[in-house]
Each structure stands twice: as structure tokens, then as C-alpha cells.
Amino acid sequence: MKKQIRIIGIDDASFDKFKDKKVLVLGTICRGGDYMDGLVSCYVDKDGSEATDKLARMINKTKFKPQLQYILLDGIAVAGFNVINVKKLSKETKLPVIVVIRDYPNFKEIISALNKLNMKEKIKLIEKAGKVEKVGKVYAQLTNISKEEAEHLFKILCTHSNVPEPIRLAHIIGSGLVRGESHGRA
């Protein structure tokens, strides 16, 4: 695997969970963990169900698509509970998908919240995404990539934190654009 491998890291921007109806989602295109080459974006509905289609369209139409090797997602959902169907995203983009998770998720809490909100179909998407496993210093759900390959990839991408650089950059840019200054940890 080359150190300058092209990756897209996707994260949503900060949003007000009570006021905002649409949420900005950013994709940073990076060469390894050293250089950012581009930025793409789209809007999705807060707690909606169209994120998978919008992300696939955003990725497939970028000029960087022919060079992209992997998709990294900061969690399985954007814009609250707009859960991404990672199998469908991988199939539509023809790229492996890695859901990066900083801390092991509390599935009981997540499922309880989705049940209370009558969003049972989103539970199935989370379950279909596969088991959560430790990769490097974070956790991940892997689609069309082996754990060994993901671990090797993370050694290249985790240059400034435990989180791969493309996701860290998407987080910083997203919070900075919406709030005027970046905040929180990526």
C-alpha cells in the first residue's frame, strides 16, 4: 500500500439539533495522512434517510473519484440519525468503506433511542454494517476490507491523532465553517 494513497474522509459539520433541518456533510480528499488535495460537500436532512444516496452521488461525481481507494466515515450516521447503509455505499462507489468510531458504541442506548423515535429500520442498517472491532487505537466497522488491510491503512493515515487524518480534517473544517472556529475532538 502506497503512503500517498487517495482517501476520502467524511464527517458532518456542527448543527443545532433543535433548529437545523439540513446539515452540511464534508468529504476531505487526502493523499495518505500528509496532504489534503480537495474538498467536497453536500447537505442531508437531519435524522433523514437519504445520506447514503447523497454521499454516493457526491463521491462518484468528484474529479478525484478515479484515484480514490477508500471511504472513511466518522461514525455510521451523519446529521443525527441519518444512518448510512455502508454496504450500499460501497457497492455504488465500488470502494471499501471504513466506519471509524473513537469509543466502543453503547448499542443498547442507540437502539433504545431509535426505538423511541420510531426509527426501527435504522437499527437494521447499523446491524448490517458488521461487527465493531479494534483497529489501531480506535474502533471500526469494515466493508470490503480486511482488518489487516485497515490496520496497515491506519498506520499511514493516523499522523496527527488516533483518528485518520481525512476524518480529522473534515471535522475541523466542518465545525469551523458553521461555528466560525473549530471545536471539539475529531
Residue frames as qw, qx, qy, qz and C-alpha x, y, z in Angstrom:
[[0.000, 0.890, 0.456, 0.000, 0.00, 0.00, 0.00],
 [0.427, 0.461, -0.011, 0.778, 1.45, 3.36, -1.04],
 [0.269, -0.378, -0.449, 0.763, 1.92, 6.13, 1.54],
 [0.129, 0.195, -0.123, -0.964, 0.26, 8.61, -0.85],
 [0.013, 0.371, 0.907, 0.197, -2.91, 6.54, -1.27],
 [0.231, -0.238, -0.140, -0.933, -6.01, 8.66, -2.00],
 [0.164, -0.388, -0.856, 0.300, -8.75, 8.54, 0.63],
 [0.240, -0.536, -0.193, -0.786, -11.96, 10.45, 1.29],
 [0.216, -0.208, -0.757, 0.580, -12.83, 11.16, 4.92],
 [0.257, -0.532, -0.458, -0.664, -16.43, 12.14, 5.63],
 [0.209, -0.339, -0.666, 0.630, -17.91, 13.95, 8.63],
 [0.025, -0.817, -0.495, -0.293, -20.87, 16.20, 9.21],
 [0.155, 0.440, -0.207, 0.860, -20.48, 19.82, 10.28],
 [0.009, -0.203, -0.669, 0.715, -21.76, 21.14, 13.58],
 [0.266, -0.409, -0.534, -0.690, -25.52, 21.68, 13.69],
 [0.348, -0.148, 0.460, -0.803, -28.28, 22.72, 16.06],
 [0.041, -0.138, -0.987, -0.075, -30.32, 19.61, 16.74],
 [0.166, 0.571, 0.651, -0.472, -33.42, 21.68, 17.52],
 [0.259, 0.726, 0.020, -0.637, -33.30, 24.30, 14.74],
 [0.107, 0.480, -0.672, -0.553, -31.45, 22.89, 11.75],
 [0.859, 0.275, 0.258, -0.345, -33.33, 20.84, 9.19],
 [0.820, 0.523, -0.168, 0.162, -30.40, 20.40, 6.76],
 [0.626, -0.673, 0.307, 0.245, -26.84, 19.57, 7.77],
 [0.410, 0.779, -0.461, -0.114, -23.61, 20.15, 5.84],
 [0.924, -0.195, 0.293, 0.152, -21.54, 16.99, 5.22],
 [0.173, 0.858, -0.446, -0.190, -17.92, 17.34, 4.13],
 [0.970, 0.054, 0.130, 0.198, -15.51, 14.99, 2.41],
 [0.091, -0.853, 0.450, 0.250, -11.81, 15.72, 2.51],
 [0.923, 0.361, -0.079, 0.105, -9.74, 14.06, -0.18],
 [0.361, -0.812, 0.452, 0.080, -6.27, 13.30, 1.11],
 [0.722, 0.448, -0.517, 0.100, -3.08, 11.69, -0.11],
 [0.600, -0.025, -0.664, 0.445, -2.18, 9.45, 2.79],
 [0.437, -0.739, -0.439, 0.264, -2.02, 11.22, 6.12],
 [0.477, -0.269, 0.043, 0.836, 0.02, 14.16, 4.86],
 [0.006, -0.093, 0.298, 0.950, -1.76, 16.17, 2.17],
 [0.409, 0.575, 0.597, -0.382, -5.28, 17.35, 1.58],
 [0.259, 0.029, 0.608, 0.750, -5.97, 17.62, -2.14],
 [0.235, -0.312, -0.477, -0.787, -9.63, 18.54, -2.22],
 [0.208, 0.180, 0.662, -0.697, -12.93, 19.10, -0.50],
 [0.272, -0.298, -0.687, -0.604, -16.44, 18.05, -1.49],
 [0.180, 0.106, 0.623, -0.753, -19.72, 18.67, 0.29],
 [0.310, -0.380, -0.684, -0.540, -23.45, 18.11, 0.26],
 [0.383, -0.232, 0.391, -0.804, -26.42, 18.69, 2.52],
 [0.354, -0.211, -0.905, -0.108, -28.54, 15.97, 4.12],
 [0.525, -0.600, -0.222, -0.562, -31.70, 16.06, 6.20],
 [0.184, -0.399, 0.707, -0.554, -31.31, 15.97, 9.97],
 [0.515, -0.012, 0.779, -0.358, -32.43, 12.48, 11.06],
 [0.669, 0.440, -0.190, -0.568, -33.33, 11.74, 7.42],
 [0.848, -0.029, 0.529, 0.022, -32.75, 8.66, 5.30],
 [0.700, 0.712, 0.042, 0.035, -31.07, 9.92, 2.13],
 [0.287, -0.821, 0.449, 0.204, -27.44, 10.23, 3.32],
 [0.702, -0.096, 0.644, 0.289, -26.31, 7.05, 1.57],
 [0.577, 0.644, 0.434, 0.252, -27.56, 8.22, -1.83],
 [0.090, 0.994, -0.053, 0.024, -26.24, 11.76, -1.41],
 [0.462, -0.677, 0.521, 0.237, -22.80, 10.57, -0.29],
 [0.713, 0.135, 0.610, 0.318, -22.57, 8.09, -3.18],
 [0.433, 0.834, 0.279, 0.198, -23.51, 10.86, -5.63],
 [0.158, -0.957, 0.230, 0.083, -21.00, 13.28, -4.03],
 [0.586, -0.456, 0.606, 0.286, -18.19, 10.72, -4.24],
 [0.678, 0.311, 0.601, 0.287, -18.99, 9.45, -7.73],
 [0.385, 0.873, 0.239, 0.179, -19.16, 12.91, -9.28],
 [0.313, -0.868, 0.244, 0.299, -15.92, 14.32, -7.83],
 [0.560, 0.732, -0.386, -0.042, -12.98, 14.71, -10.19],
 [0.143, -0.585, 0.773, -0.197, -10.91, 12.74, -7.65],
 [0.893, -0.041, 0.240, -0.379, -13.09, 9.60, -7.92],
 [0.861, 0.395, -0.321, 0.007, -10.79, 7.68, -10.30],
 [0.357, 0.513, -0.633, 0.458, -7.96, 7.95, -7.75],
 [0.561, -0.468, 0.369, -0.575, -9.94, 7.20, -4.56],
 [0.418, 0.187, -0.888, 0.043, -9.15, 3.88, -2.88],
 [0.304, -0.342, -0.822, 0.339, -11.19, 4.02, 0.37],
 [0.297, -0.662, -0.192, -0.660, -14.06, 5.84, 2.08],
 [0.323, -0.108, -0.706, 0.621, -13.73, 6.68, 5.77],
 [0.349, -0.679, -0.376, -0.524, -16.84, 7.69, 7.71],
 [0.014, 0.260, -0.599, 0.757, -16.80, 9.36, 11.10],
 [0.424, 0.141, 0.689, -0.570, -19.45, 7.07, 12.56],
 [0.221, 0.270, 0.889, 0.296, -22.27, 5.30, 10.78],
 [0.091, 0.820, 0.565, 0.016, -24.64, 8.28, 10.86],
 [0.240, 0.126, 0.035, 0.962, -24.50, 11.93, 9.88],
 [0.298, -0.311, -0.154, -0.889, -26.88, 14.72, 10.81],
 [0.632, -0.242, 0.411, -0.611, -28.13, 12.99, 13.92],
 [0.646, -0.015, 0.755, -0.109, -29.72, 9.68, 12.94],
 [0.682, 0.611, -0.199, -0.350, -29.32, 9.82, 9.14],
 [0.715, -0.336, 0.603, 0.109, -27.80, 6.32, 9.15],
 [0.347, 0.611, -0.568, -0.429, -25.61, 5.33, 6.22],
 [0.969, 0.100, 0.201, -0.105, -26.11, 1.98, 4.51],
 [0.240, -0.706, 0.586, 0.317, -22.40, 1.15, 4.25],
 [0.598, 0.082, 0.761, 0.237, -22.95, -1.94, 2.08],
 [0.467, 0.779, 0.416, 0.055, -24.92, 0.12, -0.46],
 [0.002, -0.948, 0.220, 0.230, -22.39, 2.98, -0.33],
 [0.439, -0.445, 0.707, 0.333, -19.56, 0.54, -1.04],
 [0.577, 0.348, 0.711, 0.198, -21.49, -1.08, -3.89],
 [0.349, 0.890, 0.290, -0.027, -22.50, 2.22, -5.53],
 [0.003, -0.931, 0.330, 0.156, -19.00, 3.73, -5.31],
 [0.916, 0.275, -0.249, 0.155, -17.09, 0.47, -5.83],
 [0.207, 0.608, -0.534, 0.549, -14.90, 1.41, -2.84],
 [0.546, -0.275, -0.718, 0.333, -14.28, -0.20, 0.55],
 [0.291, -0.749, -0.056, -0.593, -15.91, 1.66, 3.46],
 [0.499, -0.083, -0.658, 0.558, -14.50, 2.02, 6.95],
 [0.391, -0.811, -0.225, -0.373, -16.73, 3.38, 9.70],
 [0.422, 0.254, -0.536, 0.685, -14.37, 4.93, 12.25],
 [0.573, -0.717, -0.296, -0.264, -15.57, 5.04, 15.85],
 [0.075, 0.673, -0.518, 0.523, -13.48, 6.70, 18.59],
 [0.319, -0.252, 0.760, -0.507, -15.04, 4.79, 21.52],
 [0.056, -0.170, -0.973, -0.145, -16.89, 1.49, 21.55],
 [0.373, -0.290, -0.245, -0.847, -20.58, 2.31, 20.93],
 [0.299, 0.072, 0.767, -0.564, -23.29, 1.71, 23.51],
 [0.188, -0.134, -0.781, -0.580, -25.64, -0.24, 21.25],
 [0.151, -0.529, -0.805, 0.223, -28.32, -0.62, 23.93],
 [0.029, -0.594, -0.221, 0.773, -28.54, 3.17, 24.23],
 [0.101, 0.244, -0.516, -0.815, -28.55, 3.70, 20.45],
 [0.186, -0.260, -0.889, -0.329, -31.21, 1.06, 19.82],
 [0.109, -0.581, -0.673, 0.445, -33.34, 2.41, 22.67],
 [0.046, 0.512, -0.013, -0.858, -33.18, 5.93, 21.20],
 [0.173, 0.100, -0.684, -0.702, -34.05, 4.70, 17.71],
 [0.162, -0.404, -0.899, -0.039, -36.99, 2.68, 19.06],
 [0.051, -0.604, -0.473, 0.640, -38.30, 5.71, 20.98],
 [0.142, 0.495, -0.226, -0.827, -38.08, 7.79, 17.79],
 [0.781, 0.397, 0.416, -0.243, -39.83, 5.02, 15.82],
 [0.374, 0.748, -0.483, -0.261, -36.80, 4.59, 13.55],
 [0.845, -0.210, 0.488, -0.051, -36.57, 0.80, 13.65],
 [0.832, 0.539, 0.048, 0.120, -35.38, 0.50, 10.03],
 [0.189, 0.853, -0.425, 0.236, -32.18, 2.33, 11.03],
 [0.663, -0.489, 0.551, -0.136, -31.38, -0.36, 13.59],
 [0.921, 0.245, 0.291, 0.079, -31.18, -2.88, 10.74],
 [0.522, 0.797, -0.188, 0.240, -28.68, -0.67, 8.87],
 [0.243, -0.767, 0.542, -0.243, -26.46, -0.49, 11.96],
 [0.818, -0.213, 0.527, -0.090, -26.63, -4.26, 12.43],
 [0.852, 0.485, 0.164, 0.108, -25.89, -4.91, 8.73],
 [0.208, 0.910, -0.345, 0.102, -22.76, -2.75, 8.92],
 [0.780, 0.213, -0.527, 0.261, -20.93, -5.59, 10.65],
 [0.717, -0.552, -0.300, 0.301, -19.18, -6.12, 13.91],
 [0.029, -0.956, 0.221, -0.190, -17.24, -3.37, 15.61],
 [0.915, -0.107, -0.117, 0.372, -13.59, -4.25, 16.02],
 [0.374, -0.818, 0.174, 0.400, -10.49, -2.55, 17.38],
 [0.726, 0.515, 0.126, 0.438, -8.35, -1.15, 14.57],
 [0.326, 0.495, -0.245, 0.767, -5.31, 0.78, 15.69],
 [0.116, -0.067, -0.600, 0.789, -6.34, 2.97, 18.62],
 [0.499, 0.091, 0.074, -0.859, -9.98, 3.32, 17.56],
 [0.545, 0.203, 0.801, -0.143, -12.83, 1.02, 16.60],
 [0.270, 0.335, -0.477, -0.767, -14.19, 0.36, 13.13],
 [0.756, 0.316, 0.527, -0.225, -16.81, -1.42, 11.07],
 [0.142, -0.435, 0.666, 0.589, -15.25, -2.73, 7.86],
 [0.747, 0.501, 0.337, -0.277, -16.93, -3.23, 4.49],
 [0.815, 0.562, 0.004, 0.139, -14.95, -4.88, 1.69],
 [0.255, 0.724, -0.529, 0.362, -11.64, -4.51, 3.52],
 [0.792, -0.197, -0.535, 0.218, -9.84, -6.89, 5.89],
 [0.530, -0.840, -0.052, 0.101, -8.85, -5.92, 9.41],
 [0.727, -0.245, 0.222, 0.602, -5.18, -6.36, 8.47],
 [0.379, 0.487, 0.343, 0.709, -5.53, -4.03, 5.50],
 [0.229, -0.893, -0.242, -0.303, -7.38, -1.47, 7.66],
 [0.671, -0.665, 0.026, 0.328, -4.66, -1.62, 10.33],
 [0.620, 0.023, 0.289, 0.729, -1.99, -1.01, 7.68],
 [0.137, 0.704, 0.367, 0.593, -4.02, 1.87, 6.25],
 [0.422, -0.886, -0.184, -0.059, -4.44, 3.47, 9.69],
 [0.701, -0.396, 0.100, 0.585, -0.66, 3.39, 10.20],
 [0.391, 0.290, 0.340, 0.805, -0.41, 5.61, 7.12],
 [0.097, -0.692, -0.413, -0.583, -3.40, 7.85, 7.92],
 [0.547, -0.791, -0.268, 0.050, -3.15, 8.47, 11.67],
 [0.587, 0.392, -0.171, 0.688, -0.40, 11.09, 11.50],
 [0.000, -0.451, 0.241, -0.859, -1.63, 13.71, 14.00],
 [0.572, -0.259, 0.404, -0.665, -4.07, 11.82, 16.22],
 [0.410, -0.020, 0.906, -0.106, -5.65, 8.41, 16.81],
 [0.595, 0.615, 0.423, -0.297, -8.25, 9.31, 14.17],
 [0.628, 0.248, 0.457, 0.579, -7.27, 9.08, 10.48],
 [0.195, -0.294, 0.070, 0.933, -6.26, 12.47, 9.10],
 [0.092, -0.286, -0.585, -0.753, -9.00, 12.72, 6.42],
 [0.386, -0.664, -0.635, -0.086, -11.70, 12.47, 9.11],
 [0.429, -0.518, -0.276, 0.687, -9.85, 14.82, 11.48],
 [0.144, -0.069, 0.271, 0.949, -9.66, 17.44, 8.72],
 [0.222, -0.472, -0.651, -0.551, -13.33, 17.07, 7.75],
 [0.440, -0.663, -0.558, 0.233, -14.28, 17.60, 11.40],
 [0.352, -0.411, -0.085, 0.836, -12.08, 20.69, 11.82],
 [0.020, 0.098, 0.438, 0.893, -13.32, 22.28, 8.59],
 [0.293, -0.538, -0.710, -0.347, -16.97, 21.46, 9.28],
 [0.403, -0.695, -0.472, 0.362, -17.02, 22.93, 12.78],
 [0.311, -0.317, 0.068, 0.893, -15.01, 25.95, 11.68],
 [0.018, -0.270, -0.559, -0.784, -17.36, 26.73, 8.79],
 [0.364, -0.631, -0.627, -0.275, -20.52, 26.52, 10.88],
 [0.533, -0.722, -0.339, 0.282, -19.32, 27.95, 14.21],
 [0.142, 0.964, -0.154, 0.163, -16.67, 30.35, 12.96],
 [0.029, -0.662, 0.724, -0.192, -13.99, 28.37, 14.78],
 [0.698, 0.036, -0.709, -0.090, -13.26, 24.68, 15.07],
 [0.470, -0.488, 0.491, -0.548, -14.04, 22.92, 18.34],
 [0.933, -0.113, 0.211, -0.267, -14.25, 19.51, 19.92],
 [0.359, -0.454, 0.776, 0.252, -12.15, 16.50, 19.12],
 [0.637, 0.391, -0.431, -0.505, -12.13, 14.80, 15.79]]
